[in-house]
Amino acid sequence: MVYKLGIRDYSQISKRDCTAYWSPSLPVFLCPEEETLRTLTSLREQLSGYTLALSKDNIVEFMVTKMKNARWPGGKIPRTNDNSALGVQLNTKNRQRVVINNGLVEVTFSSPDGDVTGIKYKGIDNVLEINNEEDNRGYWDVVWNKPGDPIIFDKLVATDFRVIMEDENQVEVSFTKTWDLSMGNSTLPLTVDKRYIIRRGQSGLYLYTILERLEGWPDVDMDQIRVVFKLQKEKFHYMALSDYKRRIMPMPEDRASGQPLAYPEAVLLTKPINPELRGEVDDKYQYSCEDKDNKVHGWIAEDPPVGFWMITPSNEFRVGGPNKQDLTSHVGPVVLNMFTSTHYAGKDLNTEYRNGEPWKKVLGPVFVYLNSVSPKEDSLLLWDDAKEQMSVEVNQWPYDFPQSEDFPSSDQRGAVAGQLLVRDRYINRRSIYASSAYVGLAAPGDVGSWQTEAKGYQFWIRADRHGHFVIKNVRAGNYSLYAWVPGVIGDYKYEAIITVKPGSRIRLGYLVYEPPRNGPTLWDIGTPDRTAAEFYVPDGYPTLMNKLYTRDPAEKFRQYGLWNRYSDLYPNDDLVYTIGISNVKDWFFAHVTRDAGNKTYDPTTWRIIFELENVNTNENYTLRLALASATASEIQVRFNNPSSVRPLFTTGAIGKDNAIARHGIHGLYWLYGIDVPGSQLVEGKNTIYLTQSRSDGPFHGVMYDYIRLEGPRGT
């Protein structure tokens, strides 16, 4: 049997081209692992047991003949399907159903609602939870409210269906709902276009949505926009988020029979179906990760061995920058893609639309990928394969196949390049490279505004060790260029608005960031990296552990109840840190309240003790206070007099990111520069008193990123 790839230059056959063509009669996928196959000879050498042929018109053909002891090279997963030679087929005969089949997967949508009601794959009639109602299997939703009103949960049920594209290589369909002023304020003022794409030879489903509100529409808050898939709970038991975060998970019934803890999401498993899970805590926020790392996650079934994966090839449509944390997969089994949320940020994230503000945004495409192995193979190979597929999708971004004019292809985008340097005269007389800096384009705004920006697109890259960066595939538009540098406090912003046009290549040259600095460093605590990870993170309670994190101390902060450990360590007196004697592990990771019993909590005051030999009483010193997180808190700063009625400085009430309760080692970043009159200091022993004065609950507090005392200017 012969399959034509349709490539004239057979000396360059990419993996992307090969993956679309599989054998209908043999249990093997006919493309080696190399990204590029240089000659047919090398291809023939790798496919031991198969023969190849080249047609007269130089179109590459695979002539497949099963031979004795035929084997697949490298021991990798052969991606197979018996009907993969079929083109993509669309069936709309039933007006309430839209079915698309490419021989690998068969996906059913409700019509005109636009929910994913079924995914047939590898002998499983439906990988989605068949015991759920059809509108509770695969769907988009928005959490919204009118200003001052309670939140509303809207599943974006569509009212119209249309076929955007249909041929043997690709089908794209659209489910839409429209809104106009005549509908009043009782429904979400948003026009929705949900798009789904199935391509020939692709074992999965691409999806994206186009959301729009026109000028003059009512005020609204939209705090959360996501897509949700709920899988068969009797089949999918193993969850994988990363190489280190993967395990057999509890069942939904285990949570229902468990003991609720401090908030509904956290449950102690007391009678789990799997006895090995007894005594563990399950909380969906324990499985969060930063968006920059949130590229692939999902579940594995054992019988048959099948994987279901959410692949996000770009973060351009997400909010809050690369370090924002969000949910992934969790018990259900549930697979999420969070496009907008206030998690780990709170209402400081700008999700408000006021004064008739127009808005339009494309969310996605993302890829729902399914894979399988034979029952004799290790099902964990599915995770490795999912990571490989993620890399394929990332390398193909931006996709060239979505049909919406609102999704620009690569040639309709631009690029911005430059080199970022750091100039701090108290570190080095010369500018130094901004090594590994996070550099990004986001909506024009103030310095650091990108971390609370939720309406536009963001494009981020890590600079190399010399500070060089190239931000590619940027949508046309107006942007500010922002950056922050690990090991350096503060935020950089380029002084001019950058206008990216289709095909433009903008070279900014040398950019110099001068971080906040008034005088030399007298002492500092921590590392300016926007997290509290370097500080003391205690072990979790033995009776409240999640074993997922017992093997990886780097994420020990994900354990439940660590906020209470402060009261265990400091039942009466608060933390004292002595410069020159203490180290970062003497600094508790979160400045929280003290549990006083009977559901009451006390404010806490931490002390920093330091020596000064010579004090210039006529000049100001500077205290730099960088926070990695803040929740319903207020830090008051006093020098040498803890009883003074008025503090030298207060942050005021700040923060809504809830990172302490949700097991995050950071939320939003806050930076304060505090002028300290030399008259408040003395020669010899000095003490700074940091009081967290808000104490209505256990989660009120901050996480410090970095603290530094600077001498007077010019010293």
C-alpha positions in Angstrom: 0.0 0.0 0.0 1.3 3.5 -0.9 0.9 6.8 0.8 1.9 10.1 -0.8 3.2 12.8 1.4 3.2 15.4 -1.4 6.7 16.7 -0.8 8.7 17.5 -3.9 12.0 17.9 -2.1 12.4 14.5 -0.5 15.8 15.5 1.1 14.0 17.4 3.7 11.1 15.5 5.3 10.0 17.1 8.5 8.5 15.2 11.4 5.5 17.5 11.2 4.8 16.2 7.7 5.3 12.6 8.6 3.0 12.6 11.6 0.0 12.9 9.4 0.4 9.6 7.7 0.1 6.3 9.4 -0.3 2.7 8.2 -3.9 1.4 8.1 -2.8 -2.2 8.1 0.3 -2.4 10.3 0.8 -1.6 14.0 3.5 1.0 13.4 3.8 4.7 12.7 5.9 5.4 9.7 8.1 8.3 10.7 11.4 8.1 12.6 12.2 10.2 15.6 14.6 12.6 13.9 13.2 16.1 13.3 14.5 16.0 9.8 15.3 13.0 7.6 18.1 13.9 5.2 17.8 11.1 2.7 15.6 8.2 1.9 18.6 6.0 2.6 18.8 7.0 6.2 15.0 6.6 6.5 15.3 3.1 5.1 18.1 2.2 7.6 15.9 3.2 10.5 12.8 1.4 9.5 14.1 -2.1 9.8 11.6 -4.5 8.3 10.0 -2.1 5.9 10.7 -1.1 2.4 10.4 2.4 0.8 10.0 3.6 -2.7 10.3 6.9 -4.6 7.8 7.6 -7.4 8.8 8.9 -10.8 7.6 12.4 -10.1 9.8 12.7 -7.0 6.9 12.7 -4.6 7.9 10.7 -1.6 6.0 7.5 -1.1 6.0 4.9 1.6 5.8 1.4 0.1 5.0 -0.7 3.2 5.7 -4.4 3.3 5.6 -6.3 6.6 8.7 -8.4 6.9 9.8 -10.9 9.5 11.0 -9.4 12.8 10.0 -5.9 11.8 10.7 -3.5 14.6 10.2 0.2 15.5 13.6 2.1 16.0 14.5 3.5 19.4 11.8 1.8 21.5 9.5 4.9 21.2 5.8 4.9 21.1 4.4 3.9 17.7 1.4 6.2 17.3 -1.2 4.0 15.5 -4.8 3.9 14.5 -6.5 1.5 12.2 -8.5 4.1 10.3 -5.9 6.9 10.1 -5.8 6.9 6.3 -9.3 8.4 6.3 -9.8 12.1 5.6 -11.6 14.2 8.1 -15.4 13.6 7.9 -18.1 15.9 9.2 -21.6 14.6 10.0 -24.4 17.1 10.7 -27.4 14.9 9.8 -28.7 15.1 13.4 -29.5 18.8 14.0 -28.7 18.3 17.7 -25.3 16.7 17.1 -22.2 17.6 15.1 -19.8 14.7 14.7 -16.3 15.0 13.3 -14.1 11.9 12.7 -10.6 11.7 11.3 -10.1 8.0 11.8 -8.1 8.6 15.0 -10.6 10.5 17.1 -14.3 11.0 16.8 -15.6 14.1 18.5 -19.3 14.9 19.1 -20.6 18.4 19.9 -24.0 19.5 21.0 -25.7 21.7 18.5 -26.1 24.6 18.5 -24.8 24.8 22.2 -21.2 24.0 21.2 -20.3 21.7 24.1 -18.0 18.7 23.6 -20.3 15.8 24.6 -18.2 12.9 23.5 -14.7 11.9 22.4 -14.3 8.4 21.0 -10.8 7.0 21.0 -9.0 3.6 20.9 -12.0 1.5 21.7 -13.4 3.9 24.4 -16.7 5.1 23.2 -16.4 8.2 25.2 -13.4 9.3 27.3 -15.6 12.0 28.9 -17.7 11.3 32.0 -20.8 9.6 30.6 -22.6 9.9 33.9 -22.6 13.7 33.6 -25.1 15.6 31.8 -24.0 16.5 28.3 -23.4 20.1 29.2 -21.0 19.0 32.0 -18.4 17.1 30.1 -16.4 19.5 27.9 -17.3 23.2 27.9 -16.2 26.8 28.1 -17.3 29.0 31.0 -17.1 32.5 32.3 -17.4 33.8 35.9 -18.9 37.3 35.7 -20.9 39.8 37.5 -22.3 43.3 37.2 -20.5 45.7 39.5 -21.5 45.2 43.1 -23.7 42.1 42.3 -23.0 38.4 43.1 -21.1 36.4 40.6 -22.8 34.4 37.8 -21.5 31.2 36.2 -22.1 31.2 32.4 -21.3 28.2 30.2 -21.4 30.3 27.0 -24.2 28.3 25.5 -24.2 29.1 21.8 -27.3 29.6 19.6 -26.0 29.2 16.1 -23.8 26.6 14.3 -21.9 27.0 11.1 -19.2 25.2 9.2 -16.1 27.3 8.6 -14.0 24.9 6.6 -14.6 21.4 5.4 -12.3 19.2 3.3 -10.5 15.9 3.8 -7.6 17.5 5.6 -9.4 19.8 8.0 -12.8 20.6 9.5 -13.3 23.8 11.5 -16.7 24.5 13.0 -18.1 27.5 14.9 -20.7 27.8 17.6 -21.7 31.4 18.3 -23.9 33.5 20.5 -24.5 37.2 20.1 -25.6 40.0 22.4 -27.1 43.4 21.9 -28.4 46.2 24.1 -32.0 45.0 23.7 -31.2 41.9 25.9 -30.7 44.1 29.0 -28.4 43.4 32.0 -29.5 39.9 33.0 -27.2 38.1 30.5 -23.5 38.4 30.0 -22.8 41.2 27.5 -20.5 39.3 25.3 -20.4 37.9 21.8 -18.9 34.4 21.7 -17.5 32.4 18.8 -16.4 28.9 20.0 -14.2 27.3 17.3 -13.1 23.6 17.1 -10.7 22.1 14.6 -9.9 18.5 13.7 -7.1 17.8 11.3 -6.1 14.8 9.3 -3.7 12.6 11.1 -3.9 14.6 14.3 -4.9 12.6 17.4 -6.9 15.3 19.1 -8.9 18.5 19.0 -7.8 22.1 18.6 -10.0 24.7 20.2 -10.2 28.4 20.6 -12.7 31.1 21.2 -13.2 34.7 20.1 -14.8 36.9 22.7 -16.0 40.5 22.0 -17.8 43.3 23.6 -18.7 46.4 21.6 -18.4 50.0 22.6 -21.2 51.2 24.8 -22.1 47.8 26.3 -22.9 47.6 30.0 -20.2 47.5 32.8 -19.1 44.0 33.8 -16.4 42.1 35.6 -15.1 38.9 34.1 -12.9 37.3 36.7 -12.5 33.8 35.1 -12.5 32.4 31.6 -11.6 28.8 31.1 -12.2 25.5 29.2 -13.1 22.3 31.2 -13.0 18.6 30.4 -14.3 16.0 32.8 -13.0 12.5 32.1 -14.4 9.1 32.9 -13.6 8.6 36.6 -13.6 4.8 36.3 -10.8 4.9 33.8 -8.5 7.9 34.4 -6.8 7.5 37.7 -3.2 8.7 37.1 -2.5 12.5 36.8 0.7 14.0 35.4 1.7 17.6 35.7 5.5 17.3 35.3 8.3 14.8 35.6 8.2 15.2 39.4 4.5 15.8 39.9 2.6 12.7 38.8 0.7 10.1 40.7 -2.4 8.0 41.2 -5.1 10.3 42.4 -8.1 10.0 44.7 -11.6 9.4 43.4 -14.3 12.1 43.7 -16.0 9.8 46.2 -12.9 10.0 48.4 -13.3 13.8 48.7 -17.0 13.5 49.4 -16.4 11.0 52.3 -13.3 12.9 53.6 -13.0 15.5 56.3 -13.3 19.1 55.2 -10.4 21.3 56.3 -10.0 25.1 56.6 -11.7 25.8 53.2 -13.9 23.6 50.9 -11.1 22.8 48.4 -9.0 21.1 51.0 -10.1 17.7 52.2 -8.5 15.0 54.4 -9.0 11.6 52.9 -10.3 9.4 55.7 -11.9 6.5 53.7 -10.4 6.5 50.3 -11.2 3.6 47.8 -7.4 3.3 47.4 -6.2 2.6 51.0 -2.7 3.9 50.2 -4.2 7.4 50.0 -5.7 7.3 53.5 -4.5 10.2 55.7 -3.5 12.4 52.8 -4.8 15.9 51.9 -6.2 16.7 48.5 -6.6 20.3 47.3 -6.8 21.4 43.7 -4.6 24.4 44.5 -1.8 22.0 45.4 -1.5 21.2 41.7 -1.1 24.8 40.5 1.9 26.0 38.6 3.3 29.1 36.9 1.9 29.8 33.5 5.4 29.7 31.9 5.6 26.0 33.0 2.0 25.2 32.3 2.3 23.7 28.8 1.1 20.1 29.2 -0.8 18.2 31.8 -3.5 15.5 31.9 -4.4 12.0 32.8 -3.7 8.4 32.0 -6.1 5.5 31.9 -4.9 1.9 32.4 -7.5 -0.2 30.6 -6.9 0.5 27.8 -3.7 2.6 28.3 -4.8 6.0 26.9 -3.7 9.5 27.7 -5.7 12.7 27.6 -3.6 15.9 27.6 -4.1 19.6 27.6 -1.4 21.3 25.5 -0.9 25.1 25.5 1.6 26.1 22.9 1.7 29.8 23.8 0.9 32.0 26.7 0.2 35.1 24.6 -3.6 34.9 25.5 -3.1 34.3 29.2 -3.0 37.1 31.8 -0.7 38.5 34.4 2.6 37.6 32.8 4.8 34.4 32.8 5.0 34.0 36.6 1.3 34.0 37.3 0.1 30.8 38.9 -3.0 28.9 38.0 -4.9 25.6 38.2 -4.1 22.7 35.9 -5.7 19.2 36.5 -7.3 17.9 39.6 -9.5 15.2 41.1 -12.6 14.6 39.0 -10.7 13.7 36.9 -10.8 17.3 35.6 -8.5 18.9 33.0 -8.5 22.7 32.8 -7.1 25.5 30.7 -7.3 28.8 32.6 -7.2 31.7 30.2 -8.2 34.4 32.8 -8.5 34.0 36.5 -7.9 36.0 39.7 -6.1 33.1 41.3 -2.9 34.1 43.1 -3.7 37.8 42.3 -7.2 38.7 43.5 -9.1 41.7 42.3 -5.9 43.6 41.8 -5.9 41.9 38.5 -7.8 44.2 36.1 -10.8 42.3 34.9 -13.2 45.2 35.0 -14.8 46.6 31.9 -16.3 50.1 32.5 -17.7 53.1 30.7 -18.7 51.1 27.6 -15.2 49.9 27.0 -14.9 47.7 23.9 -12.8 44.6 23.9 -11.9 41.7 21.7 -9.6 38.7 22.3 -8.8 35.3 20.8 -8.2 32.7 23.5 -6.2 29.8 22.1 -5.9 27.7 20.1 -4.9 25.0 22.5 -4.7 21.3 21.7 -6.5 18.4 23.4 -4.2 15.5 22.6 -4.9 11.8 23.0 -2.4 9.0 22.8 -2.1 5.3 23.5 0.3 2.3 23.9 -0.3 -1.4 23.7 -1.4 -3.1 27.0 2.1 -4.7 27.2 3.9 -1.4 27.3 4.5 1.0 30.2 1.6 3.5 30.3 4.0 6.2 31.6 5.4 6.3 28.1 2.3 8.3 27.3 3.6 11.2 29.5 6.9 11.2 27.6 5.0 11.2 24.3 2.7 14.1 25.5 5.8 16.2 26.3 7.2 15.5 22.8 3.8 16.5 21.3 3.9 19.6 23.3 7.3 20.5 21.8 5.8 19.9 18.3 2.9 22.2 19.0 5.2 24.9 20.5 7.5 24.8 17.4 4.5 25.2 15.1 3.2 28.3 16.9 1.6 30.4 15.6 -0.5 27.9 13.8 -1.2 28.5 10.1 -4.5 26.6 9.9 -7.1 28.4 12.1 -9.5 30.1 9.7 -10.4 33.2 11.8 -9.1 36.5 10.5 -8.7 37.4 14.2 -5.8 34.9 14.6 -2.8 36.2 12.7 -0.3 33.8 11.1 3.4 34.2 11.5 3.9 36.5 8.4 1.3 38.8 9.9 3.2 39.3 13.1 6.4 41.1 14.1 9.4 40.8 16.3 11.2 43.0 18.8 14.9 42.5 19.8 17.4 44.2 22.0 20.0 43.8 24.8 19.2 44.6 28.4 21.9 45.8 30.8 21.7 46.7 34.5 23.5 49.8 35.9 23.9 49.8 39.6 27.0 51.9 40.6 27.1 50.2 44.0 27.5 46.8 42.5 29.7 47.6 39.5 31.0 50.8 38.0 30.1 49.4 34.6 26.8 48.1 33.3 26.3 44.4 33.7 24.4 41.9 31.6 20.7 41.4 32.6 21.3 37.6 32.5 18.2 35.5 32.2 15.9 38.5 32.5 12.2 38.1 31.8 11.5 40.5 29.0 8.0 41.0 27.7 5.5 43.1 25.6 2.2 43.9 27.2 -0.4 46.6 27.1 0.9 50.1 27.6 0.8 51.0 31.3 2.9 51.9 34.4 6.0 50.2 35.5 5.1 46.7 36.5 1.5 46.9 35.4 1.9 43.8 33.3 1.3 41.6 36.4 -2.3 42.9 36.8 -3.1 43.3 33.1 -5.8 40.9 31.9 -7.3 42.3 28.7 -4.6 42.3 26.1 -2.0 39.9 24.8 1.4 39.4 26.4 4.6 38.1 24.8 7.5 37.1 27.1 11.0 35.6 26.6 14.0 34.9 28.8 17.1 36.9 27.8 20.3 35.0 27.4 23.2 35.3 29.8 24.3 38.5 28.0 20.9 40.1 28.2 20.1 39.6 24.5 16.4 38.9 23.7 14.3 38.4 20.6 10.5 38.4 21.1 9.0 36.7 18.1 5.6 36.3 16.6 4.1 39.4 18.2 0.6 40.4 17.2 0.4 43.8 15.5 -0.4 46.5 18.1 0.9 49.0 20.6 2.9 47.7 23.5 5.1 48.7 26.4 8.3 46.7 26.9 8.7 45.5 30.4 11.4 43.4 32.2 12.6 42.2 35.5 15.9 40.6 36.3 16.4 37.7 38.8 18.7 39.0 41.5 17.8 42.6 40.9 14.9 44.5 42.6 12.2 46.4 40.8 10.8 46.5 37.3 12.1 47.9 34.0 10.0 49.7 31.4 11.1 51.0 28.1 10.3 54.7 27.8 8.5 54.7 24.5 5.5 52.9 23.2 6.4 50.2 20.7 4.2 49.8 17.6 4.5 46.4 16.1 3.3 46.0 12.5 2.8 42.9 10.4 6.3 41.7 9.3 8.1 44.4 11.3 11.5 43.7 12.9 12.2 46.2 15.6 15.7 46.5 17.0 15.9 48.5 20.2 19.7 48.2 20.7 21.1 48.6 24.2 18.6 49.1 27.0 19.8 50.1 30.5 17.8 49.4 33.7 18.8 51.4 36.7 17.2 49.6 39.7 16.1 51.6 42.8 19.1 52.6 44.7 20.0 55.6 47.0 23.1 54.3 48.8 25.3 51.4 49.5 24.0 48.1 50.9 24.5 47.9 54.6 22.8 44.5 54.9 20.1 42.5 53.1 17.9 39.5 53.7 16.9 37.1 51.0 17.3 37.0 47.2 15.3 39.4 44.9 13.6 36.8 42.8 9.9 37.6 43.6 9.4 34.4 45.7 9.9 33.4 49.3 11.3 30.0 48.3 14.8 30.6 49.8 13.4 31.2 53.3 12.4 28.6 55.9 9.6 26.4 54.6 8.6 24.0 57.3 7.7 20.3 56.9 4.0 19.6 56.6 2.1 18.0 59.4 2.6 14.2 59.2 -1.2 13.8 59.4 -1.9 16.3 56.7 0.5 15.4 53.9 0.2 15.2 50.2 2.8 12.6 49.2 3.2 14.2 45.8 5.5 16.7 47.4 7.5 14.5 49.8 9.9 13.6 47.1 10.5 17.2 45.8 11.7 19.6 48.5 11.7 22.4 46.0 7.9 22.5 46.2 7.5 21.7 49.9 5.5 24.9 50.2 2.6 23.1 48.4 1.8 21.1 51.6 -1.4 22.0 53.5 -1.4 23.9 56.8 2.1 25.4 56.7 0.7 28.8 57.9 -0.1 27.1 61.3 3.5 26.0 61.7 4.4 29.6 62.6 2.3 29.4 65.8 4.0 26.0 66.6 7.5 27.6 66.2 6.6 30.9 67.9 3.8 30.2 70.4 4.6 33.2 72.5 7.3 35.4 71.1 7.8 36.4 67.4 10.7 35.8 65.0 14.0 37.6 65.6 16.6 37.9 62.8 20.1 39.2 63.7 22.2 40.5 60.9 25.5 38.8 60.8 24.4 35.8 62.8 21.1 34.6 61.3 20.7 33.2 57.8 17.8 33.0 55.4 16.6 29.7 56.9 15.9 31.5 60.1 13.4 33.7 58.3 9.9 32.0 58.1 8.5 32.0 54.6 5.3 33.8 55.5 4.6 36.6 58.0 1.3 35.4 59.2 -0.9 35.8 62.3 -0.6 33.8 65.5 -3.3 31.3 66.4 -4.7 32.4 69.8 -7.3 29.7 70.0 -11.1 29.7 69.7 -10.7 30.9 66.1 -9.0 34.1 67.1 -5.7 35.4 65.8 -3.2 37.9 67.0 -1.0 40.4 65.0 2.7 39.5 64.9 5.8 41.7 65.0 9.1 40.4 63.6 12.4 42.0 64.6 15.6 42.6 62.6 18.5 43.4 64.8 21.6 45.1 63.3 24.7 47.1 64.3 25.8 50.4 62.9 29.2 51.8 63.7 28.7 55.3 62.4 25.4 57.0 61.9 24.9 60.2 59.9 21.9 61.7 61.7 21.6 64.5 59.1 20.9 62.2 56.2 18.3 59.7 55.2 18.9 56.0 55.0 16.6 53.8 52.8 14.8 50.5 53.6 13.8 48.5 50.6 10.9 46.2 51.3 10.0 43.8 48.5 7.0 41.5 49.0 6.3 38.3 47.1 2.7 38.1 48.2 0.1 40.0 50.3 -3.3 39.0 51.5 -5.6 41.3 53.5 -2.5 42.5 55.3 -0.7 45.7 56.5 3.0 45.9 57.3 3.9 48.7 59.7 7.6 49.6 60.1 9.1 51.1 63.2 12.7 51.8 64.1 14.0 51.3 67.7 10.7 52.1 69.3 8.0 49.3 69.1 5.6 51.4 71.2 5.4 54.4 68.9 1.8 55.1 68.1 2.5 56.2 64.6 4.8 53.9 62.5 7.5 55.4 60.4 5.8 53.7 57.4 2.8 51.5 56.7 1.8 49.7 53.5 -1.8 50.3 54.4 -4.2 47.5 53.7 -2.9 45.6 50.7 -3.2 42.3 48.8 -5.8 39.8 47.7 -3.8 37.1 46.2 -4.5 34.4 48.8 -1.2 32.7 48.0 -0.7 31.6 51.7 -3.9 29.5 51.7 -3.5 28.3 48.2 0.0 26.9 48.6 1.8 29.4 46.4 5.3 30.7 47.3 4.4 34.0 45.7 1.5 36.0 44.5 1.8 39.6 43.2 5.0 41.6 43.7 5.1 44.7 45.8 8.1 47.1 46.2 8.5 49.9 48.8 11.3 52.4 49.3 11.2 53.8 52.8 13.1 56.9 53.8 14.6 56.4 57.2 15.8 59.6 58.9 19.3 59.1 60.4 18.0 60.6 63.6 16.0 57.4 64.2 19.1 55.3 64.2 21.8 54.9 66.8 25.4 53.8 66.8 25.5 50.2 68.0 22.5 48.0 68.2 19.3 49.0 66.2 16.1 47.1 65.8 13.5 47.2 63.0 10.0 46.2 64.0 7.8 44.7 61.2 4.2 44.4 62.4 1.6 42.5 60.4 -1.3 44.3 62.0 -4.3 42.7 60.3 -5.4 39.6 62.1 -9.0 38.6 61.2 -7.9 35.1 60.1 -5.1 32.6 59.6 -4.4 33.6 56.0 -3.8 37.3 56.5 -0.1 38.0 55.9 2.7 38.6 53.5 5.6 36.7 52.0 8.8 38.7 51.8 10.9 38.6 48.7 13.9 40.8 49.8 14.8 43.4 52.4 17.7 45.8 52.2 19.0 48.7 54.2 20.9 51.3 52.2 23.2 54.0 53.6 22.9 57.6 52.8 23.4 58.9 49.3 27.0 59.4 48.2 28.5 57.2 51.0 
